[in-house]
């Protein structure tokens, strides 16, 4: 009963946090789209996607590692926190430099490069904050992470809308994103220092090597996931133009908001999946099956409602200049059920130490998504990107589901 109450409490907190964050994101991006138009909105979306992919390349899977290790051995985990914080600082600086170098080589305008620098710097700070969030989640103290995150997001939405209303553009909004990330980092650092341990970045190569032996599958899996979440935006900008990027992201940002639904309860369940894998296979199966049923049911309901209301949703959020995005949104909805259940499948593989399996699956789907985008974008532009995304979600759920079935079968369980 205590386990159920604990999961219910943390699920509620995470649900409120993530729903609020997505509402804030919807408001900011919808307002930007209306004020700035598809082309400029597409430039901002391109900067967001570029930074997201770059940081996944250098993430190294450290967050998952802390979430797994802290519930098992809290004293050793503190040493890892200090060491991994030092490593994350190094990788964050490297990533910002890498993004600017690649953007310059591609030949982006000075304006877009500045926006990319501000967005990427904000993501660098967010990458440090994510380590502290992993500490909160591993200790099942999600309320601490929610406090910092919501405080920073409220600051972001107020300042961003105020600047856009005053006639400022994407450079100023990008600076607000950076400021919001700094605020979240400061709040999280303060709470971790007071409630758990004062973070002290350290350079400890031996600990880094030990951690990376376990985390590299997480790192590659995360990168491949980000590729099929964001590569469509990058490929649209290369094959078509920023206006196509804006049209696509008008619909895609709604999908990202809906995709947070399974993520509301999976961070609360993941530490328990990791622990029960060692303690009780029956309880592990019970929680896993409940998560699958909940995710699938929510996916079906959300798909039906949003398909019916697709037109009004696009018009209300973005205005009449994005009417072409209605069809794009409906195409993306075709894959949402598969996206929801794949989230649960992936978390089970990570919790049961089948990271290499998850890495193989996401690598396969990333390659498939790139190939599909190459074909469909050329023929159908941003609608083609939506087709490629939905097909990828479908095949991902089939592959991950098969791997999870094997994990839970008698052959795979010790």
C-alpha positions in Angstrom: 0.0 0.0 0.0 2.8 2.4 0.8 4.3 1.8 -2.7 0.9 2.6 -4.3 0.4 5.8 -2.2 4.0 6.9 -3.0 3.5 6.4 -6.7 0.1 8.1 -6.6 1.5 11.2 -4.8 4.5 11.5 -7.2 2.4 10.9 -10.3 0.0 13.7 -9.2 2.8 16.1 -8.6 4.5 15.3 -11.9 1.2 15.4 -13.7 0.5 19.0 -12.5 4.0 20.1 -13.3 4.2 18.7 -16.8 0.7 19.8 -17.7 1.4 23.3 -16.5 4.7 23.4 -18.4 3.1 22.3 -21.6 0.3 24.9 -21.2 3.0 27.5 -20.8 4.8 26.2 -23.9 1.6 26.2 -25.9 0.9 29.8 -25.0 4.4 31.1 -25.8 4.7 29.3 -29.1 1.1 30.0 -30.2 1.6 33.7 -29.4 5.0 33.7 -31.2 3.4 32.0 -34.3 0.6 34.5 -34.4 2.8 37.6 -34.0 5.8 36.6 -36.0 4.4 34.4 -38.8 5.5 31.0 -40.2 8.9 32.0 -41.5 10.3 33.7 -38.4 8.6 31.2 -36.2 10.3 28.5 -38.3 13.7 30.1 -37.6 13.1 30.0 -33.9 11.9 26.4 -34.1 15.0 25.5 -36.1 17.2 26.9 -33.3 15.3 24.9 -30.7 15.7 21.7 -32.7 19.4 22.2 -33.5 20.2 22.8 -29.8 18.1 19.8 -28.7 19.9 17.4 -31.1 23.3 18.7 -30.1 22.7 18.3 -26.4 21.5 14.8 -26.9 24.8 14.0 -28.6 26.7 15.0 -25.4 24.2 14.0 -22.8 25.9 10.7 -22.0 22.9 9.3 -20.2 23.9 10.7 -16.8 20.4 11.5 -15.6 19.2 7.9 -16.0 22.4 6.7 -14.2 21.7 8.8 -11.1 18.0 7.8 -11.1 19.1 4.2 -11.0 22.0 4.4 -8.5 20.5 6.7 -5.8 17.7 4.3 -4.8 20.2 1.5 -4.6 23.1 3.2 -2.7 22.7 6.8 -1.7 26.2 7.3 -0.2 27.9 6.2 -3.4 25.4 8.1 -5.5 26.5 11.4 -3.8 30.1 10.8 -5.0 28.7 10.2 -8.5 26.7 13.5 -8.3 29.8 15.5 -7.6 31.8 13.8 -10.3 29.1 13.8 -13.0 28.3 17.4 -12.4 31.9 18.2 -13.3 31.7 16.1 -16.4 28.4 17.7 -17.4 29.9 21.2 -17.1 32.6 20.2 -19.5 30.3 18.7 -22.0 27.9 21.6 -21.9 30.6 24.1 -22.8 31.8 21.8 -25.6 28.3 21.5 -27.0 27.7 25.3 -27.1 31.0 25.7 -29.0 30.1 22.8 -31.4 26.6 24.3 -32.2 28.1 27.6 -33.1 30.8 26.0 -35.2 28.4 23.9 -37.2 25.9 26.7 -37.6 28.7 28.9 -39.0 29.8 26.2 -41.4 26.3 25.7 -42.7 26.1 29.4 -43.3 23.2 30.5 -41.1 22.6 34.3 -40.8 24.2 36.3 -37.9 20.7 36.8 -36.5 20.0 33.0 -36.5 23.4 32.2 -35.0 22.8 34.6 -32.1 19.4 33.0 -31.4 21.1 29.6 -31.6 23.8 30.7 -29.1 21.2 32.0 -26.6 19.0 28.9 -26.9 22.0 26.6 -26.7 23.4 28.4 -23.7 20.0 28.0 -22.0 20.0 24.3 -22.7 23.6 24.1 -21.3 22.2 25.4 -18.0 19.2 23.1 -18.2 21.6 20.1 -18.7 23.1 20.9 -15.3 19.6 21.3 -13.7 18.6 17.9 -15.1 21.2 16.2 -12.9 19.5 17.8 -9.8 16.1 16.8 -11.2 17.4 13.2 -11.3 18.3 13.5 -7.6 14.8 14.6 -6.8 13.2 11.8 -8.9 15.4 9.1 -7.5 14.6 10.2 -4.0 10.9 10.4 -5.0 10.7 14.1 -4.0 9.1 15.4 -7.2 7.7 18.4 -5.4 11.1 20.0 -5.2 11.7 19.7 -9.0 8.2 21.0 -9.6 8.9 24.1 -7.5 11.9 25.1 -9.5 10.5 24.2 -12.9 7.2 26.0 -12.5 8.8 29.1 -11.0 11.2 29.4 -14.0 8.4 28.7 -16.5 6.2 31.3 -15.1 9.0 33.8 -15.4 9.6 32.7 -19.0 5.9 33.1 -20.1 5.5 36.5 -18.5 8.6 38.0 -20.0 8.3 36.4 -23.4 4.7 37.5 -24.0 5.5 41.0 -22.7 8.4 41.4 -25.1 6.4 40.0 -28.0 3.5 42.3 -27.2 6.0 45.3 -27.1 7.2 44.5 -30.6 10.4 42.6 -29.9 11.5 39.5 -31.8 13.1 36.1 -31.5 16.5 37.4 -30.2 14.9 38.9 -27.1 12.6 35.8 -26.6 15.7 33.6 -26.8 17.4 35.6 -24.1 14.3 35.1 -21.9 14.7 31.3 -22.5 18.3 31.6 -21.2 17.2 33.7 -18.2 14.5 31.1 -17.3 17.0 28.3 -17.5 19.4 30.1 -15.1 16.5 30.7 -12.7 15.6 27.0 -12.7 19.3 26.0 -12.1 19.6 28.4 -9.2 16.5 27.2 -7.5 17.4 23.5 -8.0 20.9 24.1 -6.7 19.6 25.7 -3.6 17.1 22.9 -2.8 19.6 20.1 -3.4 22.2 21.9 -1.2 19.6 22.3 1.6 17.8 19.0 1.5 20.3 16.5 0.2 24.0 17.4 -0.4 25.8 20.5 -1.5 26.9 19.8 -5.1 30.7 20.1 -5.6 31.8 19.7 -9.2 34.8 17.3 -9.4 37.1 15.9 -12.0 37.3 12.2 -11.3 38.2 10.3 -14.5 38.0 6.9 -12.9 34.4 7.5 -11.8 33.6 8.9 -15.2 34.8 5.8 -16.9 32.9 3.6 -14.4 29.7 5.5 -15.1 30.1 5.7 -18.8 30.5 1.9 -19.0 26.8 1.8 -17.9 25.5 5.0 -19.4 26.7 4.9 -23.0 23.6 2.9 -24.2 21.4 5.5 -22.5 23.4 8.2 -24.3 23.1 6.7 -27.7 19.4 5.8 -27.1 18.7 9.4 -26.1 20.5 10.7 -29.2 18.6 8.4 -31.5 15.3 9.3 -29.8 16.0 13.0 -30.3 16.9 12.3 -34.0 13.5 11.0 -34.7 11.9 13.7 -32.6 13.8 16.6 -34.1 15.5 15.6 -37.3 12.4 16.3 -39.3 12.6 20.0 -38.4 16.3 20.1 -39.5 15.6 18.2 -42.7 12.7 20.5 -43.6 14.9 23.5 -43.2 17.6 21.9 -45.5 15.2 20.5 -48.1 12.5 23.1 -48.1 12.6 26.4 -46.1 11.8 28.1 -42.7 8.2 28.6 -43.7 7.7 24.9 -44.0 9.4 24.5 -40.7 7.0 26.9 -39.1 3.9 25.2 -40.6 5.1 21.8 -39.4 6.1 22.9 -35.9 2.7 24.6 -35.4 1.2 21.1 -35.5 4.2 19.3 -34.0 4.4 21.4 -30.9 0.9 20.3 -30.0 2.0 16.7 -30.4 4.9 17.3 -28.1 2.5 18.7 -25.5 0.3 15.7 -25.8 3.4 13.4 -25.6 4.0 14.6 -22.1 1.0 12.6 -20.8 2.9 9.2 -20.3 5.8 11.2 -19.0 3.7 12.5 -16.2 3.7 9.1 -14.4 6.7 7.3 -15.8 9.3 9.3 -13.8 7.4 8.3 -10.7 7.3 4.7 -11.7 10.8 4.3 -13.1 12.7 4.1 -9.8 10.3 1.4 -8.7 10.7 -0.6 -11.9 14.5 -0.5 -11.3 14.1 -1.7 -7.7 11.5 -4.3 -8.4 13.6 -5.8 -11.1 15.9 -7.0 -8.4 13.3 -7.7 -5.8 10.0 -8.9 -7.2 9.3 -9.9 -10.8 5.6 -10.3 -10.1 5.2 -6.7 -8.8 7.3 -5.5 -11.8 5.0 -7.1 -14.2 1.9 -5.7 -12.4 3.2 -2.1 -12.5 4.3 -2.5 -16.1 0.9 -3.8 -17.3 -0.9 -1.1 -15.5 1.3 1.6 -17.1 0.7 0.1 -20.6 -3.1 0.0 -20.1 -3.2 3.6 -18.8 -0.9 4.9 -21.7 -2.8 3.1 -24.4 -6.2 4.1 -23.1 -5.2 7.8 -22.8 -3.7 7.6 -26.3 -7.0 6.4 -27.9 -9.1 9.0 -26.1 -6.8 11.9 -26.9 -6.5 10.9 -30.6 -10.3 10.8 -31.1 -10.9 14.1 -29.4 -8.1 16.0 -31.1 -8.9 14.5 -34.5 -12.4 15.8 -34.3 -11.3 19.3 -33.0 -8.2 19.6 -35.1 -9.5 22.6 -37.1 -10.6 24.7 -34.1 -7.4 23.8 -32.2 -5.1 25.1 -34.9 -7.2 28.3 -35.5 -7.3 29.2 -31.8 -3.7 28.5 -31.1 -2.1 29.9 -34.3 -4.6 31.8 -36.4 -5.8 31.5 -40.0 -2.3 31.8 -41.5 -1.6 28.2 -40.2 -4.7 26.5 -41.7 -2.4 24.2 -43.7 -1.2 22.7 -40.4 -4.6 21.2 -39.7 -3.9 18.2 -42.0 -0.4 17.9 -40.6 -1.8 17.7 -37.1 -4.2 14.9 -38.0 -1.5 12.9 -39.7 0.6 13.2 -36.5 -2.3 12.1 -34.4 -2.3 8.8 -36.2 0.9 7.8 -34.4 0.1 9.1 -30.9 -1.1 5.8 -29.4 2.1 4.1 -30.5 4.2 7.0 -29.1 2.5 6.6 -25.7 3.0 2.9 -25.3 6.6 3.1 -26.7 7.4 5.5 -23.8 6.5 2.7 -21.3 8.3 0.1 -23.3 11.5 2.1 -23.3 11.4 2.8 -19.6 11.0 -0.9 -18.8 14.1 -1.8 -20.9 16.2 0.9 -19.2 15.0 -0.1 -15.7 15.8 -3.8 -16.3 19.3 -3.1 -17.5 18.5 -3.8 -21.2 20.0 -0.5 -22.3 21.7 -2.0 -25.3 18.4 -3.4 -26.5 16.8 0.1 -26.2 19.8 1.6 -28.0 19.4 -0.9 -30.9 15.7 -0.1 -31.1 16.2 3.6 -31.2 19.1 3.4 -33.6 16.9 1.4 -36.0 14.0 3.8 -35.7 16.3 6.9 -36.1 17.7 5.5 -39.4 14.1 4.6 -40.5 12.9 8.1 -39.7 15.7 9.8 -41.6 15.0 7.6 -44.7 11.3 8.2 -44.5 11.8 12.0 -44.2 14.2 12.0 -47.2 11.4 10.4 -49.3 8.3 12.1 -47.9 9.5 15.6 -47.4 10.6 15.9 -51.0 7.1 14.8 -52.2 4.8 16.3 -49.5 6.8 18.9 -47.7 5.8 19.4 -44.0 2.9 16.9 -44.4 5.6 14.4 -45.5 7.5 15.0 -42.3 4.3 14.2 -40.4 3.8 11.0 -42.3 7.4 9.9 -41.6 7.0 10.6 -37.9 3.7 8.6 -37.5 5.1 5.6 -39.4 8.2 5.7 -37.2 6.1 5.7 -34.0 4.2 2.6 -35.3 7.3 0.5 -36.0 9.0 1.7 -32.8 6.1 0.4 -30.7 6.2 -3.0 -32.5 10.0 -3.4 -31.9 10.1 -2.2 -28.3 7.0 -4.2 -27.4 8.6 -7.4 -28.7 11.8 -6.7 -26.7 9.7 -6.1 -23.5 7.8 -9.3 -24.0 11.1 -11.2 -24.1 12.4 -9.4 -21.0 9.3 -10.4 -19.0 9.3 -13.9 -20.3 10.7 -16.8 -18.3 13.7 -17.1 -20.6 14.8 -13.5 -19.8 14.0 -13.3 -16.1 16.5 -14.7 -13.7 
